[in-house]
Amino acid sequence: MTTTTQVGIKCSCGSDKFEMPKNPKPSDIITCARCGASGRHDQVMRQAGQQIKSAVEKQLKDAFRKAGFK
């Protein structure tokens, strides 16, 4: 059984809603509810981690820049 879940990551189409099993395993397929793009859970989570890391790095750089650091 799959459900549509809203998570804090986005597909390349901009959607943050995905269809996935309730308790996904690494080999389970996750599908974007908008465009239908799909990938394995472990690969999608790895990509999400990279997106989060990039976002945090940008926020930190912006915060330090505003504080006068270069």
Buried (B, 14 or more C-beta within 10 A) or exposed (E): EBEEBEEEBBBEEEBBEBBBBEEBEEEBBBBBBEEEBBBBBBEBBEBBEEEEEEEEEEEEEEEEEEEEEE
